[in-house]
């Protein structure tokens, strides 16, 4: 008997069965008017633009569902955050699904519902999509690619804007997402009673008002994902004549995440977040920026964690014991497939 | 010994190794100035817009290389064609790579080179990208997602523009890509000495001048991919008060593709192309459109293959023996993973 509640290879053929899958599972949740037209491309009217932001990310996180989120929430949040990080207002999202044959419809439905809810919260529209199916054993359940289009409304952000003396801000606790994924995978090995959950969230609602208020005082923003805080800070000053110096004591870390990291021998500053950013801003507005961030639910633990200095493209950490050490980019991967 | 010529899981970690992979393999070929900035999103200046087209497709074709193309050429052509099909000038492409651990660098390099060459020919820029790596056995070598952004310059195209009496045009021979992929997979089983190759190509160079010259006389365009000609024609009139009637005798098919289909018991009108479109146009300009298409290398075999009539959303084929039969959308999949 052919099961009618799982995805089959012929659901990827582009014919009647693809249409059924799309209607039954995706369109039920993703109801955008443009998407429903099912044309080859979404045509988006009345865009006021000039400077467009465009980004893409594939999501291969394992497991698909984890405390605080799932691949669907992640696939919208991550792409929204990439747009917001360059100063853009995220508007439109595309979704490409690569499905392993045998994936239950209800898994796909839960993911689609989560994407729809996250898109709604972030104020973006999922306007175009694609579905492919591969044989059992040729993918791992579900991979999602999202691309995003936004409009840059304010001042330019970029590495080139970073100046000596700038303040370095973390918008919250570091490593939450990476620690959550790691614990989800080790649930059978590690008994650890914890409330740790992923910080996965769309940050445009927190960031855009900051850009609007502080304009060119905000110099560089990056969401802290793969590679963690220290890798992202290296990207800020790499190949430049600047260093970043951060104080370990000032970097917010959830106490439970810290315990998990100690237990497993990991450094939270190389673990990913999916709902945190680093901002490098003019030091004169740092406290005001912190005030604005703290007023938002996703920024309540934000803190100034360091300064930009003259240097040669390195990141230094002042340790809790008062010493200083070099913090390189991530070399080996502590937690693969976290996003 | 760790091999340094294949992709490893830690190449997906977002740190030093990801940077090395990106620089060694991708940036060597994909040299766009915006891409090279490696920011979270590409920021695209000076776009004259108003009506933007946005599309996405994932490519999971197996094998990765085939006569006439490869997954790289396909991933640019397919997305360019989706934009051109809605009347847009394709401008920017994003690329998301999902790589199976162990994939040789030189495979990835060949694919990247092919993407760069196809993008150049199509006049589009690959401006933003992402790389993920999954464990051996969790993907099939390489999957690529591309999303595309274009600007709609001319008249609107869409199902709603199709009128009774319109002419249906195929821009060339049907089924070439599907037959090529099928033969590539069966090379060990089927001895068939043939020159068949995929028609995989970007069609914007052929289509945009047609839109410009004939304006609102062109009503609907769709690239003939998964599901083949008959499935695509069903999409044109599905749920409408129109039928499409095509003449089997008039539909261009390469003689070798026809032989392969007879040998394997397949219908070329359900096999995919990756470099052909169907155009539905005002019948008064059909011959002029054919003239313009034939003048282009990708349209030399174009032909009027049928008409739009009053009806109830069906596609009918006048067979070579003079009868008429209903041509439904594709139900089962004759050749999975063709794109």
Interface residues (C-beta under 8 A of the other chain):
Chain A: X9 X10 X12 X13 X14 X15 X16 X17 X18 X19 X37 X38 X39 X40 X41 X42 X43 X44 X45 X46 X47 X49 X50 X51 X52 X53 X54 X55 X56 X57 X58 X59 X60 X81 X82 X83 X85 X86 X88 X92 X94 X95 X96 X97 X98 X127 X128 X129 X130 X132 X133 X134 X135 X137 X138 X139 X140 X143 X145 X147 X148 X149 X150 X152 X156 X158 X159 X222 X223 X225 X226 X227 X231 X235 X270 X272 X328 X329 X330 X331 X332 X333 X334 X336 X337
Chain B: X9 X10 X12 X13 X14 X15 X16 X17 X18 X19 X37 X38 X39 X40 X41 X42 X43 X44 X45 X46 X47 X49 X50 X51 X52 X53 X54 X55 X56 X57 X58 X59 X60 X81 X82 X83 X85 X86 X88 X92 X94 X95 X96 X97 X98 X127 X128 X129 X130 X132 X133 X134 X135 X137 X138 X139 X140 X143 X145 X147 X148 X149 X150 X152 X156 X158 X159 X222 X223 X225 X226 X227 X231 X235 X270 X272 X328 X329 X330 X331 X332 X333 X334 X336 X337
